[in-house]
Amino acid sequence: AKTGGAVTEESTEQSSADAAASGEAEGDASLEGLLIKGKTTFREVLDAGVSEADLERALGVEMPNPLTVIKTFCTEQGLDFETVKTALQALVEAE
């Protein structure tokens, strides 16, 4: 059941991420339920209400360009994406 739910959430999140990227879904609607995945950018996390300072605390390093894909950044920095993803997801859910 968990796997099926993840697929649904992912497709829902993708359309909400597209709407946020095009600027059509400003406000709470675009912020609800950001699910950090392999192609999520730092901008999406910032748009979900997480501060740059909190992001940098979670990363342990300075935040790169907000348009950077988090997973790519982790790979380049030698960070474990799953660990970073879990920390950032907790920040998003705390907002």
Backbone as a chain_set.jsonl record, in Angstrom:
{"seq": "AKTGGAVTEESTEQSSADAAASGEAEGDASLEGLLIKGKTTFREVLDAGVSEADLERALGVEMPNPLTVIKTFCTEQGLDFETVKTALQALVEAE", "coords": {"N": [[0.835, -1.203, 0.0], [2.012, 1.186, 0.687], [3.812, 1.78, -1.377], [2.121, 2.236, -3.6], [0.82, 4.551, -2.702], [2.921, 6.369, -2.685], [3.459, 6.744, -5.376], [1.151, 8.077, -6.231], [1.311, 10.418, -4.645], [3.647, 11.446, -5.694], [3.007, 12.068, -8.389], [1.037, 13.981, -7.944], [2.52, 15.902, -6.546], [4.313, 16.624, -8.532], [2.719, 18.053, -10.404], [2.01, 20.184, -8.791], [4.494, 21.283, -8.3], [5.18, 22.096, -10.87], [3.232, 24.062, -11.282], [3.983, 25.897, -9.317], [6.478, 26.611, -10.269], [5.813, 27.965, -12.592], [4.632, 30.115, -11.543], [1.937, 30.247, -11.06], [0.658, 29.153, -8.881], [0.647, 30.605, -6.298], [0.965, 31.123, -2.741], [-0.675, 29.228, -0.088], [-1.589, 26.849, -1.314], [0.35, 25.895, -3.142], [2.317, 25.224, -1.428], [1.669, 23.152, 0.198], [2.412, 19.916, 1.252], [4.994, 19.479, 0.027], [7.061, 17.184, -1.373], [10.139, 16.006, -1.038], [12.19, 14.988, -3.603], [14.271, 13.259, -6.014], [14.538, 15.202, -8.042], [13.969, 17.645, -6.918], [14.446, 21.114, -6.284], [16.496, 23.548, -4.518], [15.137, 25.954, -4.484], [12.43, 25.215, -4.464], [12.21, 24.198, -1.872], [12.768, 26.491, -0.385], [10.587, 28.016, -1.237], [8.619, 26.635, 0.042], [8.693, 27.66, 2.498], [10.877, 27.278, 4.131], [13.693, 28.645, 5.698], [16.717, 30.157, 4.374], [18.817, 30.06, 6.174], [18.067, 27.913, 7.857], [18.141, 25.881, 5.978], [20.886, 25.844, 5.361], [21.91, 25.088, 7.832], [20.92, 22.482, 7.979], [22.236, 21.346, 5.808], [24.881, 21.757, 6.449], [26.691, 23.171, 5.079], [27.276, 26.065, 2.961], [24.419, 27.248, 1.213], [23.863, 26.442, -2.196], [23.299, 27.912, -5.494], [19.861, 28.624, -5.712], [18.441, 27.299, -7.732], [19.649, 24.919, -8.067], [19.56, 21.4, -8.232], [18.764, 19.397, -5.517], [19.645, 16.727, -5.128], [21.715, 16.507, -7.016], [23.488, 18.42, -6.016], [24.149, 17.193, -3.566], [25.505, 14.917, -4.504], [27.705, 16.136, -5.785], [28.921, 17.314, -3.574], [29.585, 15.197, -2.024], [27.758, 14.353, -0.158], [25.273, 12.436, 1.619], [22.383, 11.827, -0.058], [19.92, 10.773, 0.905], [20.069, 11.266, 3.668], [20.247, 14.08, 3.754], [17.876, 14.687, 2.421], [15.954, 13.682, 4.239], [16.394, 15.39, 6.44], [15.775, 17.904, 5.304], [13.143, 17.45, 4.53], [11.925, 17.22, 7.013], [12.176, 19.858, 7.88], [10.539, 21.164, 6.005], [8.053, 20.048, 6.658], [7.742, 21.084, 9.171], [7.056, 23.656, 8.775]], "CA": [[0.0, 0.0, 0.0], [2.879, 2.369, 0.783], [4.374, 2.073, -2.69], [1.062, 2.847, -4.405], [0.597, 5.906, -2.204], [4.05, 7.217, -3.067], [3.301, 7.091, -6.786], [0.108, 9.096, -6.295], [1.849, 11.663, -4.096], [4.668, 11.978, -6.582], [2.386, 12.708, -9.536], [0.383, 15.183, -7.433], [3.572, 16.872, -6.229], [4.901, 17.12, -9.768], [1.885, 19.102, -10.967], [2.076, 21.354, -7.926], [5.814, 21.888, -8.518], [5.1, 22.787, -12.157], [2.432, 25.271, -11.084], [4.792, 26.838, -8.542], [7.562, 27.083, -11.125], [5.282, 28.916, -13.558], [4.133, 31.258, -10.793], [0.478, 30.268, -11.027], [0.101, 28.666, -7.618], [1.233, 31.282, -5.143], [0.176, 30.942, -1.53], [-0.626, 27.962, 0.626], [-1.872, 25.682, -2.141], [1.571, 25.356, -3.736], [3.264, 24.866, -0.382], [1.249, 21.98, 0.95], [2.862, 18.596, 0.855], [6.19, 19.347, -0.8], [7.723, 15.916, -1.128], [11.473, 16.154, -1.616], [12.552, 13.84, -4.433], [15.537, 13.404, -6.726], [14.636, 16.384, -8.904], [13.571, 18.847, -6.172], [15.487, 22.144, -6.191], [16.511, 24.317, -3.272], [14.099, 26.982, -4.62], [11.151, 24.635, -4.025], [12.237, 24.106, -0.406], [12.63, 27.877, 0.083], [9.196, 28.413, -1.509], [7.765, 25.949, 1.02], [8.756, 28.415, 3.743], [12.095, 26.992, 4.894], [14.641, 29.756, 5.531], [18.041, 29.805, 3.87], [19.635, 29.724, 7.351], [17.711, 26.547, 8.266], [18.657, 25.004, 4.927], [22.335, 25.726, 5.514], [22.152, 24.284, 9.038], [20.649, 21.082, 7.633], [23.265, 20.901, 4.867], [26.205, 21.852, 7.044], [27.507, 23.99, 4.176], [26.542, 27.182, 2.376], [23.469, 26.847, 0.182], [24.263, 26.833, -3.555], [22.261, 28.58, -6.278], [18.565, 27.992, -5.389], [17.938, 26.473, -8.832], [20.384, 23.657, -8.043], [18.821, 20.211, -7.805], [19.344, 18.976, -4.237], [20.366, 15.455, -5.274], [22.949, 16.812, -7.749], [24.352, 19.104, -5.057], [24.646, 16.189, -2.619], [26.487, 14.102, -5.216], [28.904, 16.956, -5.985], [29.537, 17.619, -2.282], [29.871, 13.964, -1.303], [26.781, 14.206, 0.928], [24.297, 11.378, 1.398], [21.11, 12.45, -0.422], [18.836, 10.325, 1.792], [20.213, 11.973, 4.947], [19.891, 15.484, 3.51], [16.449, 14.699, 2.08], [15.2, 13.493, 5.481], [16.524, 16.62, 7.232], [15.03, 18.98, 4.64], [11.72, 17.102, 4.584], [11.475, 17.563, 8.366], [12.042, 21.322, 7.911], [9.35, 21.508, 5.211], [6.857, 19.651, 7.402], [7.639, 21.919, 10.374], [6.567, 24.999, 8.394]], "C": [[0.869, 1.252, 0.0], [3.423, 2.762, -0.59], [3.334, 2.758, -3.572], [0.81, 4.277, -3.997], [1.693, 6.849, -2.657], [3.922, 7.653, -4.52], [2.264, 8.199, -6.933], [0.625, 10.436, -5.794], [2.839, 12.289, -5.059], [4.032, 12.672, -7.773], [1.652, 13.977, -9.111], [1.414, 16.264, -7.178], [4.167, 17.447, -7.506], [4.04, 18.23, -10.351], [1.921, 20.345, -10.096], [3.426, 22.043, -8.069], [5.814, 22.649, -9.84], [4.335, 24.091, -12.013], [3.234, 26.322, -10.332], [5.889, 27.427, -9.414], [7.045, 28.118, -12.121], [4.641, 30.112, -12.862], [2.621, 31.305, -10.672], [-0.094, 29.902, -9.663], [0.788, 29.312, -6.426], [0.367, 31.009, -3.924], [0.222, 29.522, -1.019], [-0.8, 26.737, -0.264], [-0.594, 25.065, -2.696], [2.531, 24.843, -2.673], [2.906, 23.563, 0.309], [1.851, 20.716, 0.374], [4.035, 18.557, -0.091], [6.871, 18.051, -0.394], [9.069, 15.994, -1.826], [11.863, 14.858, -2.311], [13.862, 14.155, -5.146], [15.664, 14.657, -7.56], [14.192, 17.677, -8.221], [14.744, 19.824, -6.096], [15.428, 22.833, -4.831], [15.431, 25.396, -3.307], [12.762, 26.449, -4.117], [11.08, 24.539, -2.502], [12.083, 25.502, 0.2], [11.185, 28.347, -0.089], [8.222, 27.761, -0.531], [7.877, 26.598, 2.396], [9.977, 28.139, 4.607], [13.087, 28.128, 4.641], [15.981, 29.246, 5.014], [18.951, 29.381, 5.027], [19.352, 28.292, 7.821], [18.24, 25.522, 7.258], [20.151, 24.765, 5.123], [22.705, 24.936, 6.765], [21.96, 22.797, 8.724], [21.738, 20.516, 6.717], [24.647, 20.84, 5.508], [27.185, 22.628, 6.182], [26.643, 25.125, 3.643], [25.614, 26.677, 1.274], [23.961, 27.312, -1.187], [23.163, 27.669, -4.212], [20.929, 27.865, -6.008], [18.021, 27.086, -6.493], [18.651, 25.124, -8.919], [19.475, 22.528, -7.557], [19.537, 19.647, -6.572], [20.174, 17.7, -4.392], [21.699, 15.666, -5.99], [23.963, 17.461, -6.818], [24.973, 18.1, -4.085], [25.735, 15.336, -3.263], [27.798, 14.865, -5.368], [29.658, 17.196, -4.68], [29.92, 16.37, -1.485], [28.952, 13.753, -0.107], [25.819, 13.075, 0.588], [22.927, 12.013, 1.151], [19.987, 12.051, 0.53], [18.873, 11.058, 3.131], [19.767, 13.425, 4.809], [18.395, 15.598, 3.241], [15.597, 14.591, 3.341], [15.22, 14.763, 6.331], [15.698, 17.752, 6.624], [13.529, 18.714, 4.685], [11.15, 17.462, 5.954], [11.284, 19.077, 8.494], [10.779, 21.766, 7.172], [8.087, 21.21, 6.017], [6.661, 20.477, 8.663], [7.053, 23.295, 10.053], [5.055, 25.082, 8.472]], "O": [[0.513, 2.26, -0.61], [3.485, 3.946, -0.921], [3.639, 3.757, -4.223], [0.606, 5.138, -4.853], [1.424, 8.006, -2.979], [4.238, 8.793, -4.861], [2.478, 9.155, -7.679], [0.411, 11.468, -6.429], [2.873, 13.508, -5.225], [4.466, 13.763, -8.144], [1.648, 14.957, -9.856], [1.209, 17.419, -7.551], [4.491, 18.633, -7.557], [4.575, 19.26, -10.76], [1.867, 21.459, -10.618], [3.502, 23.267, -7.969], [6.388, 23.735, -9.925], [4.743, 25.115, -12.561], [3.176, 27.506, -10.665], [6.196, 28.614, -9.309], [7.767, 29.055, -12.462], [4.158, 31.027, -13.528], [2.074, 32.312, -10.222], [-1.21, 30.301, -9.329], [1.439, 28.63, -5.635], [-0.818, 30.702, -4.051], [1.044, 28.714, -1.452], [-0.214, 25.69, 0.01], [-0.462, 23.841, -2.722], [3.463, 24.102, -2.987], [3.76, 22.94, 0.941], [1.805, 20.478, -0.833], [4.085, 17.678, -0.952], [7.213, 17.847, 0.771], [9.139, 16.042, -3.054], [11.87, 13.784, -1.709], [14.479, 15.193, -4.906], [16.775, 15.142, -7.775], [14.055, 18.704, -8.886], [15.886, 19.423, -5.872], [14.446, 22.718, -4.098], [14.862, 25.724, -2.266], [12.037, 27.158, -3.418], [10.026, 24.769, -1.908], [11.358, 25.681, 1.178], [10.625, 28.995, 0.796], [7.128, 28.277, -0.303], [7.24, 26.152, 3.351], [10.106, 28.699, 5.695], [13.295, 28.527, 3.495], [16.334, 28.079, 5.187], [19.756, 28.46, 4.884], [20.277, 27.546, 8.144], [18.718, 24.45, 7.629], [20.622, 23.63, 5.058], [23.693, 24.201, 6.768], [22.75, 21.959, 9.158], [22.115, 19.35, 6.837], [25.472, 19.994, 5.165], [28.366, 22.733, 6.51], [25.429, 25.144, 3.848], [25.977, 25.79, 0.501], [24.424, 28.444, -1.329], [22.209, 28.08, -3.55], [20.868, 26.637, -6.067], [17.219, 26.195, -6.215], [18.299, 24.285, -9.748], [18.722, 22.687, -6.596], [20.752, 19.446, -6.582], [21.275, 17.603, -3.85], [22.706, 15.067, -5.61], [25.142, 17.108, -6.821], [26.172, 18.148, -3.813], [26.765, 15.064, -2.645], [28.873, 14.32, -5.116], [30.887, 17.275, -4.674], [30.506, 16.469, -0.407], [29.313, 13.061, 0.845], [25.577, 12.787, -0.584], [22.372, 12.66, 2.039], [19.184, 12.897, 0.923], [17.828, 11.428, 3.667], [19.01, 13.935, 5.634], [17.727, 16.49, 3.764], [14.623, 15.327, 3.496], [14.192, 15.167, 6.876], [15.004, 18.475, 7.339], [12.735, 19.639, 4.858], [10.025, 17.952, 6.051], [10.34, 19.53, 9.142], [10.042, 22.63, 7.647], [7.162, 22.021, 6.055], [5.546, 20.57, 9.177], [6.609, 24.011, 10.95], [4.479, 26.132, 8.187]]}, "num_chains": 1, "name": "protein.A"}
